[in-house]
């Protein structure tokens, strides 16, 4: 049986890559709240737990994905469960989507002496990025990406499991049919051999009585 097409190389690897920075950024927040002896907000804690479990599951399936229809369907079920978990985590963090994490402020004017031509004043601008907001928004985006990744791998695993089950069924049917034909051929050969042996014995008996 072939492995799930593209799971290890095309989808599971990007899923792992997207979960590692998510887990790292959320771990930064969790560590900050723990050091401050404060409760971690629900929208951070849920996504952090789901990301840790999803990363462990992705690594496990990446290196130990078994080639059977039963395991493929089980992987599909677990991936689909992670889709639901990420949807819930993203739902709790949905408020960050409408937050503007950057602001543009006017800086100090810049004076340029142009010599005989004169001079010029330029206004400078400063872009401020809220680090906490930007990190949470990145985690929100990665959560949506993981929903898509896990849904696709769940679908592919289910298709692979169904295909493998059909292949195993066809193989079993062919093996049973071949064994049945072989048994019938052997039985026919024994009956033919017995019939010819019986006719030979009757022929010899008839020859003796004739003499």
C-alpha positions, 0 to 999 in steps of 0.5 A: 500500500502506498502512503497518503499522497502528499501528506508528509511532504505537501501538507503536514510539513507546512502545518508543522511549520505554521504551528511552531511559531504559533506555539512559540508566540503563545508560549511567550504570552503564557510565560509572561502571565505566569511570571506576573502570577496572573491568569492566562486569558482564555483566547491565548490558553485555548489556542496554545493548548490546541497548537501544542497537541496539533504539533505533536499529532502532526509530527507523529503522523508525519513519521509513523503513518501506517499504510492501512485503511483502518489507520487512515480513517482514524487519522482522518477522524483526528484531523477533523477533530483538530479542525473543530478545535482550531475553529473554536480557538480562532473564534475566541481570538476573533476580536483581534481581526478588527484591531489595528496594530500599527499607527503612523505618527508625525515626527520631527520636521527635517530641514534641508539647506539647498544653498543658493536655491534656498532650503526645504522642510520635510515632515517625517513620519514614524510607524509604531507597531504594537508588538503584542497586538501583532503577535496575536494577529499572527497567531490568529492568521496561523490558526485559520491556516491550520484549519484549512491544512487539517481539513485537507489532510482529513479529506485526503486521509479518508479518501486514502482509507476508502481506496485502501479498503477497496483494494484490500477487498478486491485482493481478498476476492481474487485470492478466494476466487483463485483458491476456489478454481484451484480446488475445483481443478484438483477435484476434477483431476482426481475424479478424472483419474479415478474414472480412468482407473475404474475403466481400466480395471473393468477392461482388464476384468472383461479381457480375463473373462473372455479368455 
